Amino acid sequence: MIGVGEIKRILPHRYPMLLVDRVTEVVPGERARGLKAITCNEPWYAQVPDDAPEEDYHYPWTILLESWCHVAGVLVARERPNPDVRTGMAMLLGGVTDAGFHRPVVPGDVVEHHVRLARRVGDTYVFEGESLVGDATALTVGRLTMTMRPASELDHAPAGA
């Protein structure tokens, strides 16, 4: 079990974009599972009026996918944590294919992210998995590519810029 304190020692994300509350399983080089509890006190709900319909409380799909990515990040970076992206290695999202959003997620839901490492080539990782609320699938990820690059390579403007 990895709590929020250790997650913050592994990942550079902080409020309001630290989107995983607990990692319940890590099998290095294979898979990870993590939890995100959805609450009405999250920043994306700040402007929702009191008389808003229920669909206005549907958790943003992009944020749900980002939360899933944080579990993937813990799987990759647990052995070499980097809570300061200005040094060491930085995580970069390469792309997502075959993502499916199947069920709205709302405040009160606890989402369980399942991340599997499908392939690794050097410092590039390919993941697949899903997110569940209870037994219901909320999100499926067919393929997500993440790579690690030295932060020093990202700190300079490109030539000719």
N, C-alpha and C positions, 0 to 999 in steps of 0.2 A: 504494500500500500504506500503510495506516494501522496503526501498532503501538499497543500498550497505552498508552504514554506520551501519544501524541496523543489517543487515545480518552479518557483521563482529563482532558485539557484541554478536551474537547468535552462530555462527559457528567458528571453529578454522582455517578454510581454508584461505589461502592467495595466492597472485600471485605466480606462474601461475596456481594454482589449486583452486581458488575461481571461480566457474563455473556457478554462477547464478547472474544476474544483478539486478533483482527486483522480489519480491514476490507480486503478485497482489491480492491474496485471501488466507486467512487462516480461516478455520472453525475448531477450536480446537477439536481434537478427531475424526475428519471426513475427511477433505480434504484440499489440498492447490494447488495453481497454481503459476507458476513462469516463468520468461522470461530469455532467454539467447540469446544475439545478437552475431552472429558469424561474426568475422572479419578476414581479411587476415593477421593481425598483431599478431595472436596468435602463441605461441612458436612452435607448431607442424607444422607450415608452414615455419619456418625459413630456412630450407634446400631445399625447393621446388624451382627448377630452373625456370628462367623466361619463358622458352619454354615448361614447363611441360603441359601435357594434363589435361583437366578439372577434371578427376577422381583423380588426385593427390591432389586436393583441397577438396575431400570429407572429412568431419569432422570425426575424428576417432570415431568408434562406442563405444569403451570403455569410451571415454571422454564424449560422449553424455549421456551414462548411468550414469556416475559419476555426471554430471550436474543435471540429474533427481533426483539422490540421495540427492543432496544438498537441493532441495525443500522438500524432505521427512525429511531431517534433521531439517529444519526450522520448519516444522509441529511438530516434536517431541520435539525440544529443545527450542522453543520460550518461554515457561513458565519457563524454567530453563536453561538459556543460559550458555554456557561454551566456551568462546573464547580461553582458554588456556587448551589444552588437558592434561597437566601435573597435573592438579588439578581437583577436582570434578568428573563428569561423562564423559566417553569417548564413542563416537559412534563407533560401530563395525559392519561391514557388515557381515551378516551371510551367505547369498547366494542369488542367483537369479535363477529363473526357468521361462521357457516359455517367454524369451525375444525375440522379433522379430524386425528386422531392415528392414524397408519397403521402405524407400526413402532416397537417399543421402542428407545430409545437407552440404551446401557450404557457403563460405563467402557471406554476404549480407542477409542471412536468419535470421529471428527471430524465435526462437523455443519457443513454449509455452508448458511447462511441466504440466501435470495434474496428481496429486498424490492423491490416496484415501487410507485411513487407513482401511484395511479389517479386521484386528484383532489385539488385544493387550492382552498379557499375562504378567503381571508384567512390567518389563522393556524391554520386547521383543515386537517388532512391525512387522506386516506383511502388506505390501503395494501392491497396484496394480495401473496401470494407463497407460498413453501414453504421447507421445510428438508429437506435431503438428507443421507444418510449413504452415501457412494459414489453409486451410481445409484438407490438405494432412497429413496423419499419417506417421511419420518418425520412431517412436519407440513404441512398446507395451511392457509392463512389466506385465507378468501374476502373478508373486509373487516375492517379494523382502523382505528378512528378515533382520532386523536391531535390535541390542540390545545395551543397555546402561550398561556400567560397571564402577565401581569406578576406576579412573586412578591409584590409589594406588595399585590395584590388578595387574595392567599391568606393573608396574615399576620394578618388581623383576624377576630374572632369575628363570626358573622352577627348582624344586628340582632335584638334580643329574646332572644338566647341567654343 
